[in-house]
């Protein structure tokens, strides 16, 4: 009887080990690698997709047969881009959804990833964003919420940023991690505090996709176009405001231009 119990305990231990390390055994013994997938969406669509600096297609993009590891993902579309690292999990599809803009402060999006567990975890940029799921406020990011499986609507908000609403399905026995980037609201892009330049600096307009650079009445893509300047034109830099800089033209006109397309003139 004791021998039978001992053998049962041994068999039970073997089963536990096989379950715990099944993916490693498949890979090392049978040469089978666990697969994972990625689904990439963008606005606008037809953005070029790069995985580890290799061009692999256009959005919307799907690949359900990728090696389980971390990838460097980059999206490009007419001067607008996004780049981030994504760690894929075995047997699941990670969803990337991005709104692409030239101005990074106006860029937003989310990454949805599944892993074994339960509930929904929300992290965000900026942090301390309020999380509301199905109309109920749960707290501020980063936050883990024990919630039943099924379809949920997740709303992430923060003062001075545009709200982001995400609809997602949470399968049984899985945890859904939602990583959200919020776009700063247009009303606040030109109101970002920054010191006035103590010395007058001169900048040159770089090459642009359109061959010219728009000068706007506020630091936002929604700002009204005041005038256009050409590649090589020199401007006076008044303030550095992150993605937008306030400049003065040779005729005294002042406005905002994208910092991506200007460079300081070396003294």
ZASETI-620192 format. One record per residue (C-alpha): x, y, z. Coordinates in steps of 0.05 Angstrom, whole numbers, padded with zeros to 5 digits, always signed. Layout:
<pts>
XYZ...
</pts>
This chain:
<pts>
+00000+00000+00000+00057+00047+00018+00091+00033-00048+00027+00050-00086+00022+00116-00049+00094+00132-00063+00085+00118-00137+00022+00160-00139+00059+00218-00107+00115+00211-00158+00066+00209-00216+00029+00270-00188+00095+00308-00183+00113+00291-00255+00045+00316-00279+00054+00381-00242+00124+00391-00272+00098+00376-00342+00042+00427-00334+00089+00479-00306+00143+00472-00358+00103+00445-00417+00122+00502-00464+00197+00493-00448+00191+00417-00459+00157+00428-00526+00211+00476-00548+00272+00437-00523+00250+00365-00535+00203+00369-00594+00228+00433-00626+00159+00465-00620+00159+00540-00605+00098+00572-00573+00068+00624-00620+00037+00691-00606+00005+00745-00647+00000+00820-00658-00055+00862-00689-00036+00934-00706-00086+00989-00724-00073+01062-00737-00107+01127-00755-00094+01144-00811-00088+01073-00837-00037+01047-00887+00019+01067-00839+00084+01028-00851+00097+00976-00797+00168+00958-00774+00185+00901-00726+00256+00907-00700+00271+00957-00756+00247+00909-00810+00189+00933-00854+00135+00880-00852+00072+00912-00879+00019+00966-00873-00037+00978-00822-00084+00945-00809-00032+00890-00797-00042+00820-00767+00007+00764-00754-00014+00706-00710+00051+00666-00716+00105+00706-00682+00159+00682-00634+00143+00697-00561+00191+00753-00542+00197+00829-00539+00193+00869-00603+00209+00940-00621+00149+00966-00661+00151+01028-00704+00095+01060-00746+00108+01114-00799+00057+01154-00839+00073+01218-00877+00120+01247-00824+00078+01222-00766+00107+01164-00726+00103+01123-00662+00153+01075-00631+00148+01028-00572+00168+00961-00543+00117+00904-00539+00127+00838-00503+00084+00784-00534+00053+00728-00491+00045+00655-00514-00022+00637-00545-00049+00708-00544-00056+00767-00592-00031+00835-00570-00069+00894-00599-00036+00960-00615-00080+01019-00635-00048+01088-00648-00072+01156-00672-00011+01182-00709+00007+01256-00711+00070+01295-00727+00062+01330-00660+00077+01277-00606+00036+01315-00554-00026+01303-00597-00010+01229-00607-00052+01178-00569-00067+01104-00568-00067+01040-00528-00036+00970-00524-00080+00912-00501-00044+00850-00476-00071+00785-00445-00037+00741-00394-00060+00686-00347-00097+00715-00287-00160+00754-00275-00188+00825-00282-00163+00887-00317-00099+00927-00304-00095+00998-00330-00031+01039-00335-00027+01107-00370+00014+01166-00392+00004+01212-00356-00002+01173-00292-00057+01187-00240-00110+01184-00295-00180+01167-00274-00206+01099-00296-00280+01085-00309-00305+01017-00331-00376+01008-00356-00396+01074-00324-00366+01060-00255-00305+01099-00230-00252+01052-00199-00194+01098-00184-00130+01125-00215-00074+01093-00254-00036+01049-00245-00093+01005-00221-00113+00931-00222-00188+00917-00220-00220+00850-00203-00276+00847-00254-00315+00792-00288-00299+00767-00358-00337+00794-00418-00341+00858-00458-00323+00923-00423-00317+00996-00440-00257+01029-00407-00254+01105-00403-00188+01138-00383-00186+01213-00369-00139+01265-00340-00145+01341-00332-00119+01378-00394-00118+01314-00435-00168+01285-00484-00207+01225-00457-00194+01157-00487-00249+01104-00492-00230+01031-00505-00277+00973-00516-00246+00906-00501-00265+00833-00488-00237+00799-00425-00235+00723-00433-00243+00676-00374-00180+00663-00333-00142+00721-00364-00118+00789-00341-00122+00845-00392-00068+00898-00387-00087+00964-00420-00030+01014-00431-00059+01081-00452-00026+01144-00479-00070+01206-00474-00064+01266-00521-00058+01334-00490-00121+01375-00505-00115+01426-00561-00135+01481-00513-00073+01470-00471-00020+01457-00524-00004+01532-00530-00010+01542-00455+00046+01496-00433+00089+01537-00386+00160+01550-00410+00211+01603-00395+00223+01658-00446+00290+01651-00480+00341+01695-00445+00381+01702-00510+00354+01711-00580+00366+01647-00619+00360+01637-00694+00331+01574-00726+00329+01548-00797+00270+01513-00829+00288+01442-00848+00263+01400-00906+00189+01382-00898+00144+01332-00936+00105+01390-00966+00165+01435-00983+00140+01489-00935+00125+01498-00861+00060+01526-00833+00063+01581-00780+00001+01575-00736-00034+01621-00687-00027+01569-00631+00015+01508-00615-00032+01456-00643-00049+01422-00709-00117+01455-00703-00084+01524-00700-00102+01571-00756-00048+01579-00810-00020+01650-00808+00033+01643-00862+00079+01593-00895+00155+01593-00893+00202+01556-00939+00260+01507-00928+00322+01546-00910+00285+01607-00883+00313+01635-00818+00267+01651-00759+00277+01681-00690+00263+01630-00635+00223+01663-00578+00201+01603-00536+00213+01528-00535+00147+01493-00518+00163+01419-00529+00132+01397-00595+00117+01469-00614+00161+01531-00614+00141+01604-00616+00179+01642-00670+00183+01711-00702+00190+01721-00777+00233+01775-00810+00171+01819-00820+00155+01816-00745+00099+01764-00751+00097+01716-00691+00068+01647-00688+00079+01573-00673+00116+01520-00714+00129+01446-00704+00197+01436-00670+00209+01375-00714+00222+01418-00775+00268+01472-00748+00340+01470-00723+00381+01521-00686+00433+01560-00725+00501+01547-00694+00535+01611-00670
</pts>
